[in-house]
Amino acid sequence: MMTPLPSLGGTNSIAKNINDSGQVVGESDVEGDSARHAVIWEPDEEGIYNTVEDLHVKYEDPDPNNDEDPWGRNSNANDINESGVIVGNARCEFGGNAYVIGQNGDIAYFPASEWGGGGGAAVNDSDSPLVVGYSRTDVNEVRWGFVCGVEIVDGTPQPRDMLDIGTLGGQVTRAMDVNNSGQVVGAAYLDGDLVRHAYLWEDGTMTDLGTLGGTNSTARGIDDLGQVVGHSDVSGDSVVHAILWKSGFPLYDLNDLIDDPAWELRTVCDINDLGQIVGEGFIDGETHGFLLNPVPIPAAVWLLGSGLIGLVAIRRRPV
């Protein structure tokens, strides 16, 4: 069953993440479509999403009276953890501020003066949550991935120092997800800034996860077992395929591990701690969302702990 989510009165809205309590975060156009704001949808006691709440995130402009910048009125929420901590970015002309919202609604902005703005991509579920994202250091698209611990005091977030996680030789790194062990994944450019590879960062070390033989790859999610998902160009760069990686094993093309040859799995958006994978694929000439479930079988490969993958297609509505 599909559940439509209300907007703030504007034309468009996007839901980006949901926690186990059913809290959904994303962004919505305001009435008149003059701006897009970070929002949260919460179900009522009957599980119905009747309302949407504006999170009232605004770019931390040095001039608090500057309401004319059209970029400064926009924001988005990218992730929410199981405790209700939210991360995202408040946009400005040259990027924006990463921010974190605590359970009581207080907003803490990451220091734009030091990092030049950026965005928060994900937050984990540890007692002192870790936030990851990117920071733009100047107007020339130099971006650094960061990880930052956040203390939650009486529901109020207090970010600690932001840590630059480094690069694979280029000038641009994006951190896209973090698990409860503090492992970070994303994409980073190699020397020359023409090629980007998926990476795993852990304890100060960034590991290049490689590709499926093509030029570029990106890691988008990681579970608490350290299993990484994303997408990669195949040999010849003719198409991208969904990928899965685990320490000690090669990079896998998920299309080689499913039981339905009619599907071509293009990209993966996330993996949860049950080993379920969601993403986007191609079948019968159309693009559709998919859900992959681990299927335990005797003497199976390592994949998802103990099994191959069974495919559950979400085919009623194109992505």
C-alpha positions as CSV (number, residue, x, y, z in Angstrom):
1,M,0.0,0.0,0.0
2,M,1.4,3.4,-0.9
3,T,0.9,6.3,1.5
4,P,1.0,9.9,0.0
5,L,2.7,12.4,2.3
6,P,1.3,16.0,2.5
7,S,3.4,19.0,1.4
8,L,3.8,22.5,2.9
9,G,1.4,23.8,0.3
10,G,3.7,23.8,-2.6
11,T,3.9,21.5,-5.7
12,N,6.7,19.1,-4.9
13,S,8.0,17.1,-1.9
14,I,10.6,14.4,-1.4
15,A,10.8,11.8,1.4
16,K,14.5,10.8,2.0
17,N,14.6,8.6,5.1
18,I,12.5,6.8,7.7
19,N,13.3,5.4,11.1
20,D,11.8,2.4,12.9
21,S,9.2,4.7,14.6
22,G,7.9,5.7,11.2
23,Q,9.3,9.3,11.4
24,V,10.0,10.4,7.8
25,V,12.3,13.3,6.8
26,G,12.8,15.1,3.6
27,E,11.9,18.4,1.9
28,S,8.8,20.2,0.6
29,D,8.0,23.2,-1.5
30,V,6.3,25.9,0.5
31,E,3.1,27.6,-0.8
32,G,3.8,29.4,-4.0
33,D,6.9,27.3,-4.6
34,S,9.2,30.2,-3.6
35,A,11.4,28.0,-1.4
36,R,11.9,24.4,-0.4
37,H,12.1,23.5,3.3
38,A,13.3,20.6,5.4
39,V,10.4,18.8,6.9
40,I,9.3,15.8,9.0
41,W,6.2,13.6,8.7
42,E,5.1,11.7,11.8
43,P,2.3,9.2,12.0
44,D,-0.6,9.7,14.3
45,E,-1.8,7.0,16.8
46,E,-3.5,5.1,13.9
47,G,-0.4,5.3,11.8
48,I,-1.8,7.9,9.4
49,Y,0.4,10.7,8.0
50,N,-2.0,13.7,8.0
51,T,0.4,16.5,8.7
52,V,3.8,17.8,7.8
53,E,6.0,19.9,10.0
54,D,8.4,22.6,8.8
55,L,11.7,22.1,10.6
56,H,12.5,25.9,10.2
57,V,16.1,25.4,9.2
58,K,17.7,28.5,7.7
59,Y,21.2,29.1,6.3
60,E,23.3,30.7,9.1
61,D,24.0,33.9,7.1
62,P,26.5,36.4,8.7
63,D,23.8,39.0,8.2
64,P,20.7,37.8,10.2
65,N,18.5,40.4,8.4
66,N,19.3,39.1,4.9
67,D,16.1,37.5,3.7
68,E,16.6,38.4,0.1
69,D,19.0,35.6,-0.9
70,P,16.7,33.0,-2.6
71,W,19.2,30.2,-1.8
72,G,19.2,31.1,1.9
73,R,15.5,30.2,2.2
74,N,16.1,26.5,1.1
75,S,16.9,23.5,3.3
76,N,16.6,19.7,3.3
77,A,16.6,16.9,5.8
78,N,18.6,13.8,4.7
79,D,18.5,11.4,7.6
80,I,16.9,10.6,11.0
81,N,18.2,8.1,13.5
82,E,16.2,5.9,15.9
83,S,16.4,8.5,18.6
84,G,14.9,11.2,16.3
85,V,18.1,13.1,15.6
86,I,18.0,14.7,12.2
87,V,20.8,15.9,9.8
88,G,20.7,17.8,6.6
89,N,21.8,21.1,5.1
90,A,20.6,24.7,4.9
91,R,21.5,26.0,1.4
92,C,23.1,29.1,0.3
93,E,24.5,30.4,-3.0
94,F,27.9,28.6,-2.4
95,G,26.7,25.4,-0.7
96,G,25.2,25.8,2.8
97,N,25.5,24.7,6.4
98,A,25.4,21.2,7.6
99,Y,23.1,21.0,10.7
100,V,21.8,18.6,13.3
101,I,18.5,18.7,15.1
102,G,18.0,17.2,18.6
103,Q,14.9,15.5,19.9
104,N,13.7,18.7,21.4
105,G,13.8,20.6,18.1
106,D,17.0,22.6,18.9
107,I,19.2,23.1,15.8
108,A,23.0,23.2,15.9
109,Y,24.8,24.4,12.7
110,F,28.3,23.2,11.8
111,P,30.8,25.9,11.6
112,A,30.6,27.5,8.1
113,S,33.3,30.0,8.9
114,E,35.9,27.2,9.2
115,W,34.6,24.9,6.5
116,G,32.9,27.1,4.0
117,G,29.5,25.4,4.4
118,G,28.4,21.9,3.3
119,G,25.8,19.3,4.1
120,G,25.0,16.5,6.6
121,A,24.3,13.2,4.8
122,A,23.8,10.6,7.6
123,V,23.7,10.1,11.3
124,N,24.2,6.8,13.2
125,D,22.4,5.4,16.3
126,S,25.2,5.5,18.8
127,D,24.7,7.2,22.2
128,S,26.8,10.1,21.0
129,P,25.8,10.1,17.4
130,L,28.3,10.5,14.5
131,V,27.3,12.7,11.7
132,V,28.9,12.5,8.2
133,G,28.7,14.7,5.2
134,Y,30.8,17.1,3.1
135,S,32.1,20.6,3.5
136,R,32.9,23.0,0.7
137,T,36.1,25.0,1.4
138,D,35.8,27.5,-1.4
139,V,33.7,28.4,-4.5
140,N,35.9,26.1,-6.7
141,E,34.1,22.9,-5.7
142,V,36.8,21.7,-3.3
143,R,34.9,19.4,-1.0
144,W,36.1,17.4,2.0
145,G,34.2,14.5,3.6
146,F,33.8,14.9,7.4
147,V,32.8,12.9,10.4
148,C,31.7,14.7,13.6
149,G,30.6,13.4,17.0
150,V,27.5,15.1,18.5
151,E,26.7,15.1,22.2
152,I,23.0,15.2,23.0
153,V,22.4,17.0,26.3
154,D,18.7,17.1,27.3
155,G,17.7,16.7,23.7
156,T,20.0,19.6,22.6
157,P,22.7,18.7,20.1
158,Q,26.3,19.9,20.7
159,P,28.6,19.1,17.8
160,R,32.2,18.4,18.6
161,D,35.2,19.0,16.3
162,M,34.7,18.1,12.6
163,L,37.3,15.6,11.3
164,D,38.5,15.7,7.7
165,I,38.5,12.1,6.6
166,G,41.0,12.7,3.7
167,T,40.9,11.8,0.0
168,L,42.0,9.2,-2.5
169,G,44.4,11.8,-4.0
170,G,41.9,14.3,-5.5
171,Q,40.3,17.4,-4.1
172,V,36.7,16.1,-3.7
173,T,35.4,13.6,-1.1
174,R,31.8,13.0,-0.1
175,A,30.8,11.0,3.0
176,M,27.4,9.4,2.5
177,D,26.7,6.9,5.3
178,V,28.1,5.8,8.7
179,N,27.4,2.7,10.8
180,N,27.3,2.3,14.5
181,S,31.0,1.2,14.5
182,G,32.0,4.6,13.0
183,Q,32.8,3.1,9.5
184,V,32.2,5.7,6.8
185,V,31.5,5.2,3.1
186,G,31.1,7.5,0.1
187,A,33.0,8.5,-3.0
188,A,36.3,10.3,-3.4
189,Y,38.2,11.5,-6.5
190,L,41.6,10.2,-7.4
191,D,44.5,12.3,-8.4
192,G,43.5,14.6,-11.2
193,D,39.8,14.8,-10.1
194,L,38.6,13.0,-13.2
195,V,37.8,9.6,-11.7
196,R,35.9,8.8,-8.4
197,H,35.9,5.6,-6.5
198,A,33.9,4.2,-3.7
199,Y,35.7,4.0,-0.4
200,L,35.5,2.8,3.2
201,W,37.0,5.0,5.9
202,E,37.8,3.5,9.3
203,D,40.1,4.7,12.1
204,G,41.8,7.3,10.0
205,T,42.4,5.0,7.0
206,M,40.5,5.4,3.6
207,T,40.3,2.2,1.5
208,D,39.7,2.4,-2.2
209,L,37.0,-0.2,-3.0
210,G,37.7,-0.1,-6.8
211,T,35.2,-0.7,-9.6
212,L,33.6,-3.4,-11.7
213,G,36.1,-2.7,-14.4
214,G,34.8,0.7,-15.4
215,T,35.9,4.2,-14.5
216,N,33.8,5.4,-11.5
217,S,32.1,3.9,-8.5
218,T,30.2,5.2,-5.4
219,A,29.4,3.7,-2.0
220,R,26.0,4.8,-0.6
221,G,25.3,2.7,2.4
222,I,26.9,0.5,5.0
223,D,25.3,-1.8,7.7
224,D,26.7,-2.8,11.1
225,L,28.4,-5.8,9.7
226,G,30.5,-3.6,7.5
227,Q,28.8,-4.6,4.2
228,V,28.9,-1.8,1.7
229,V,26.5,-1.1,-1.2
230,G,26.4,1.4,-4.0
231,H,27.0,1.4,-7.8
232,S,29.9,1.1,-10.3
233,D,30.5,1.6,-14.0
234,V,31.0,-1.8,-15.7
235,S,33.9,-2.4,-18.1
236,G,33.6,0.0,-21.0
237,D,31.5,2.4,-18.9
238,S,28.3,1.4,-20.9
239,V,26.1,1.2,-17.8
240,V,26.3,1.3,-14.0
241,H,25.5,-1.8,-11.9
242,A,24.6,-2.2,-8.2
243,I,27.5,-3.4,-6.1
244,L,28.2,-5.1,-2.8
245,W,31.5,-5.2,-0.9
246,K,32.8,-6.8,2.3
247,S,36.2,-6.8,3.8
248,G,38.3,-9.8,2.6
249,F,36.2,-10.3,-0.6
250,P,36.1,-8.8,-4.0
251,L,33.6,-6.2,-5.2
252,Y,30.5,-8.0,-6.3
253,D,28.1,-7.1,-9.1
254,L,24.7,-7.7,-7.5
255,N,23.4,-8.9,-10.8
256,D,25.5,-12.0,-10.5
257,L,23.9,-12.9,-7.2
258,I,20.2,-12.6,-7.8
259,D,17.8,-15.3,-9.0
260,D,15.9,-13.3,-11.7
261,P,17.8,-12.7,-14.9
262,A,15.1,-10.4,-16.2
263,W,16.3,-7.7,-13.9
264,E,19.3,-5.4,-14.4
265,L,20.1,-3.8,-11.0
266,R,21.6,-0.4,-11.6
267,T,22.1,1.2,-8.2
268,V,21.7,0.6,-4.5
269,C,20.5,3.3,-2.1
270,D,20.8,1.5,1.3
271,I,21.3,-1.7,3.3
272,N,19.8,-2.4,6.7
273,D,21.0,-4.6,9.5
274,L,18.8,-7.4,8.3
275,G,20.7,-7.5,5.1
276,Q,17.9,-6.1,3.1
277,I,18.9,-3.9,0.2
278,V,16.9,-1.3,-1.7
279,G,17.6,0.5,-4.9
280,E,16.7,1.0,-8.6
281,G,16.7,-1.4,-11.4
282,F,15.7,-1.9,-15.0
283,I,13.1,-4.5,-16.2
284,D,10.8,-4.8,-19.2
285,G,12.1,-1.5,-20.5
286,E,11.2,0.4,-17.4
287,T,12.9,1.6,-14.2
288,H,11.6,0.3,-10.9
289,G,12.5,0.2,-7.3
290,F,13.5,-3.1,-5.8
291,L,14.0,-4.8,-2.5
292,L,16.6,-7.6,-2.1
293,N,16.1,-10.1,0.8
294,P,18.8,-12.5,1.9
295,V,17.8,-16.1,1.4
296,P,19.7,-18.5,3.7
297,I,20.8,-21.7,2.0
298,P,23.3,-24.4,3.1
299,A,27.0,-23.9,2.2
300,A,26.2,-20.5,0.6
301,V,28.6,-17.7,0.0
302,W,29.4,-15.1,2.6
303,L,26.8,-12.7,1.2
304,L,24.7,-11.1,3.8
305,G,26.0,-13.5,6.4
306,S,24.7,-16.8,5.1
307,G,22.8,-16.6,1.8
308,L,22.2,-15.6,-1.7
309,I,19.7,-12.9,-2.6
310,G,16.1,-13.2,-3.4
311,L,14.5,-10.4,-5.3
312,V,11.2,-8.6,-4.3
313,A,10.3,-6.2,-7.0
314,I,8.4,-3.0,-6.4
315,R,6.9,-2.8,-9.8
316,R,3.6,-1.0,-9.6
317,R,5.0,2.5,-9.9
318,P,8.1,3.5,-11.9
319,V,10.8,5.2,-10.0
